[in-house]
């Protein structure tokens, strides 16, 4: 069951969002300030975080920075700040979506569902997989090579986890853009090639007999592993 962490200092807003999300079958946890949010992130390992910006002790930007240093957990920012510069800052610092107040709860639900559909974490039944000296923890969004965590950027981690969640399946650049960057992305598909290039560099030291990120010319990319007999 997917677990949503609502980080919002206004109790009424938290309760309304929680009630709607629970009706959709999500498990809900709450935090009412930035410091409490950091504790909850470590405690419950949420599937997605709804994160207010204006909060006591530590604001949403500080919480987002902390999250992005540790994982690619999806984050939707909730704020009364409608300034375009604030939205761009949110996306630039790793937010997956941005909703301004006041909002309609049904819209928040729709956006939560859309972001979760793009997240690779939920396409895998097992929490941890091993491919030789490569360890993938889908619950904590961490990847280790010979016991050392690979320092992926959030976007590159999302690309890798999506491919790894679907071993031996080929995805075109367009499919990867839709799944990771989102359908609203209007940049070049060259972004996919650059992400794969960076991922391969970080995977240097992974035995190709255990697996690799393969290029299928004219088709796309796949996380290739040997099928076990």
C-alpha positions in Angstrom: 0.0 0.0 0.0 1.4 3.4 -0.9 2.2 5.7 1.9 1.7 9.5 1.6 3.4 11.9 4.0 1.5 15.2 4.4 3.8 18.0 5.6 1.5 21.0 6.4 1.3 23.2 9.4 -2.4 24.1 9.0 -4.3 21.3 10.7 -7.5 21.8 8.7 -5.8 21.5 5.3 -3.9 18.4 6.5 -7.0 16.6 7.7 -9.0 17.4 4.5 -6.1 16.1 2.3 -5.7 13.0 4.5 -9.4 12.2 4.4 -9.5 12.4 0.6 -6.3 10.3 0.2 -7.4 7.7 2.6 -10.6 7.2 0.6 -8.4 6.4 -2.4 -6.7 3.7 -0.4 -3.5 5.4 0.6 -1.9 5.2 4.1 -1.3 8.6 5.6 1.2 10.1 7.9 1.4 13.8 9.0 4.1 16.3 10.0 3.3 19.8 11.1 6.7 21.5 10.8 10.0 21.0 8.9 11.9 19.3 11.7 9.1 16.8 12.3 9.0 16.2 8.5 12.6 15.0 8.5 11.9 12.6 11.3 8.9 11.2 9.5 10.7 10.7 6.3 13.3 8.5 8.0 10.6 6.7 10.0 8.0 5.8 7.4 9.9 6.0 4.1 6.9 7.5 2.3 5.9 6.7 -1.3 5.2 10.4 -1.9 5.4 13.7 0.1 3.0 16.6 -0.1 5.2 19.4 1.2 4.1 22.9 2.3 6.7 25.7 1.9 5.9 28.2 4.6 6.4 26.2 7.9 8.0 26.9 11.3 11.5 25.7 12.3 12.5 24.6 8.9 10.7 25.6 5.7 9.8 23.4 2.7 12.9 24.3 0.8 15.1 23.0 3.6 13.0 19.8 3.8 13.2 19.3 0.0 17.0 19.8 0.0 17.3 17.2 2.7 15.1 14.7 0.8 16.9 15.2 -2.5 20.3 14.6 -0.9 19.0 11.1 0.2 16.5 9.9 -2.3 14.3 10.4 -5.4 11.1 10.1 -3.4 8.4 12.1 -5.3 7.6 15.5 -3.8 4.6 17.8 -4.6 5.0 21.3 -3.2 1.9 22.9 -1.6 2.1 26.7 -1.2 0.2 30.0 -1.2 3.1 31.4 -3.3 1.9 31.6 -6.9 4.9 33.5 -8.2 6.4 31.9 -11.3 9.9 32.3 -9.9 8.9 30.3 -6.9 7.5 27.5 -9.1 10.7 27.4 -11.2 12.7 27.3 -8.0 10.7 24.3 -6.8 11.2 22.4 -10.1 14.9 23.4 -10.2 15.5 22.0 -6.7 13.8 18.7 -7.4 10.1 19.0 -6.9 8.0 16.7 -9.0 4.9 19.0 -9.1 3.7 22.3 -7.6 0.2 23.2 -6.4 -0.8 26.6 -5.3 -3.4 27.3 -2.6 -6.3 27.5 -2.5 -6.7 24.2 -4.3 -9.4 21.6 -5.0 -8.8 18.3 -3.2 -9.8 16.3 -6.2 -7.0 18.0 -8.2 -4.4 17.1 -5.6 -5.6 13.5 -5.8 -5.2 13.5 -9.6 -1.8 15.0 -9.4 -0.7 12.5 -6.7 -1.8 9.6 -8.9 -0.1 11.1 -12.0 3.2 11.5 -10.1 3.0 8.1 -8.6 2.4 6.5 -12.1 5.7 8.1 -13.2 7.7 6.9 -10.2 9.7 3.6 -10.7 9.4 2.6 -7.1 5.9 1.2 -7.5 6.5 -1.1 -10.4 8.5 -3.6 -8.3 7.2 -6.1 -5.9 10.6 -6.9 -4.2 12.1 -4.1 -2.1 15.7 -5.1 -2.8 17.3 -6.8 -5.8 20.9 -8.0 -6.4 22.7 -8.3 -9.8 26.2 -9.4 -8.9 27.9 -6.6 -7.0 25.0 -4.2 -7.8 22.3 -3.8 -5.1 19.1 -1.9 -5.7 16.9 -0.9 -2.8 13.5 0.2 -4.3 12.2 1.2 -0.9 14.9 3.7 0.1 15.7 4.6 -3.5 19.3 3.7 -3.1 21.7 1.9 -5.4 25.0 0.3 -4.2 28.0 -0.9 -6.2 30.3 -3.2 -4.2 28.8 -1.8 -1.0 29.3 1.9 -1.9 26.2 4.0 -2.7 26.2 5.4 -6.2 25.7 9.2 -6.1 23.0 9.5 -8.8 21.3 12.8 -9.3 17.5 12.5 -8.6 16.6 12.6 -12.3 19.3 10.0 -13.3 18.2 7.8 -10.4 14.6 7.9 -11.6 15.8 6.9 -15.1 17.9 4.0 -13.7 15.2 2.8 -11.4 12.6 2.8 -14.1 14.7 0.8 -16.4 15.8 -1.6 -13.6 12.2 -2.0 -12.6 11.5 -3.5 -16.0 14.5 -5.7 -16.8 15.0 -6.8 -20.4 12.3 -4.4 -21.7 13.2 -1.8 -24.3 12.0 1.7 -23.9 12.2 4.5 -26.5 13.4 7.9 -25.7 9.9 9.2 -25.9 8.6 6.6 -23.4 11.4 7.4 -20.9 10.7 11.1 -21.3 7.0 10.5 -20.5 7.7 8.2 -17.6 10.5 10.2 -15.9 10.4 13.8 -17.2 6.5 13.8 -17.5 4.2 14.4 -20.4 4.5 18.2 -20.1 8.3 18.1 -20.8 9.0 20.1 -24.0 12.8 19.8 -24.2 15.0 17.6 -26.4 15.1 13.8 -26.2 18.8 14.3 -26.1 18.3 14.5 -22.3 17.7 10.8 -22.2 21.0 10.0 -24.0 22.9 12.3 -21.6 21.3 10.7 -18.6 22.1 7.2 -19.8 25.7 8.3 -20.5 26.1 9.6 -16.9 24.5 6.4 -15.5 26.9 4.2 -17.4 29.8 6.1 -16.1 28.6 5.7 -12.5 28.1 2.0 -13.1 31.7 1.5 -14.1 32.8 -1.5 -12.1 29.6 -3.4 -12.6 30.5 -6.7 -14.3 28.8 -6.8 -17.7 28.2 -10.5 -17.2 25.7 -9.5 -14.4 24.0 -6.8 -16.5 24.3 -3.6 -18.4 22.3 -0.6 -19.8 22.0 -1.7 -23.4 21.4 0.5 -26.4 19.2 -1.1 -29.1 20.0 1.0 -32.1 16.9 2.5 -33.5 14.7 1.2 -30.7 15.9 2.6 -27.3 17.4 1.5 -24.0 17.0 -1.5 -21.7 18.3 -2.7 -18.4 19.7 -6.0 -19.6 20.3 -8.9 -17.2 20.9 -12.6 -17.9 17.7 -14.7 -17.5 18.2 -17.2 -14.7 17.5 -20.8 -15.8 
